[in-house]
Amino acid sequence: MRLDFQTLYVIVLLNSLSYCVVWAGFAHVHRDIPGARYWFGAAVMTTLGGLLMAADGSTWGRAFMIAGNALVVGGFVLVWHGIRAFYGCRPRWRIGLAIVAGAVLAGLLADHSRASQNIAYAGSQLVPLVLSLTVLWRWGRGTLGAYVAEAGLLVAIGGHGAEAALNTLRLLGRLSTEGYYTVAAGLLVAVIVGAGLWYLGFLLMAVDRLRLKLNRLAMSDPLTELPNRRHFLEVAQDGLNRARADQQPLAILLIDLDHFKGINDRLGHAAGDACLRHFSALCTASAGLRSLVARLGGDEFAMLLEDAQPSDAVQVADALVRAVAATPLHWRGHAISLTASVGIAVHGAETLTPEALIEAADAALYEAKRRGRNGFTLGPGAGGVATAGLGMRA
């Protein structure tokens, strides 16, 4: 059964219109998704290009075909730019304009034979599609959406490549026009399927990006951008599992800003927020490579130190206390002096939970505050681990 080209053109246009609707809505709702506006623009341009190319049989058919192909190529350039934007790369507008100009030039230079014109149109459309595939291969590995988009681009590239190759054989006299038209409709179907696949892939990529964003929001503190209590407990549990399996120590430091309420009362909550951000940066700077700093709530922070002996935890706590005391926050003409108190609990080989270790660190923190603040205490570990108590630093 021979496929009817007019029917296929209608399908192409309806598909393109549906892509316009989908990406218009998506780009409006999810304005922070890089690439969405480019893909909406691509859908609009390819739809307009398809409408012009459908007027091939009119008096100005050749001009419509060249203009329509230029719009389609421009749409494919926006597909490429959208992928680049999605992965944090800048668009290449000069290269894009050069590709579109090359498509117009190729259409003008093609002779009046249908085979020559088909080569010009298919060849110029191949360029941005190959560039799009290259970017996905480089940056999109490991995600389902990228694989689906790559598959769609490969199908479309295969269709356009076969189109160019078969029309070249027609020009060389090695393929009859009738032989070409037995497969030509199938090549157009390949492009239709390819476009549907790559747009589906882009949607999957965007949904995956939104899922990661929601996960970050659920697991991080919005003020300091540090992990929150939930994230800290999950990582601490994994750390405890490794510590038990490897018979290695693990320490938790519970850290509190001294007299934080007084800062809020004197200077306002904006100053308090600035202090928390400043303090979180100092905590992060004092932590080692195998550590995690989190904000548990209010002015309470925690630090997880894996494979850390009591002496290692003491060294980190001492460095942090000194750094906080030596680094006031300069905020709106005020030099806000800060101090911190730290409670340390070290896990031994026995079984316990992160909550129990935090409770032990909290008891040590209470002792540090009772003894004057601006210092640290290494208290008895959870589960009865015997550790020595340290006095406060003056």
Protein Blocks (a to p, Z undefined) as FASTA:
>chain_A
ZZdfklmmmmmmmmmmmmmmmmmmmmmmmmmlghjlmmmmmmmmmmmmmmmmmmmmmmkl
mmmmmmmmmmmmmmmmmmmmmmmmmnopacdfklmmmmmmmmmmmmmmpcfbfklmmmmm
mmmmmmmmmmmmmmmmmmmgoiaklmmmmmmmmmmmmmmmmmmmmmmmmmnopacfklmm
mmmmmmmmmmmmmmmmmmmmmmmmmmmmmmmmmmmmmmccfklopacfklmmmmmmmmmm
mmmmnopacdddddddehklmmmmmnojklmmmmmmmmmmmmmmmpcfkbcdddfbhjbc
cdddehiafklmmmmmmmmmmmmmmmccdeehiacddddddddddddfbdcdfklmmmmm
mmmmmmmmmnngaiadddddehhiacddddddZZ
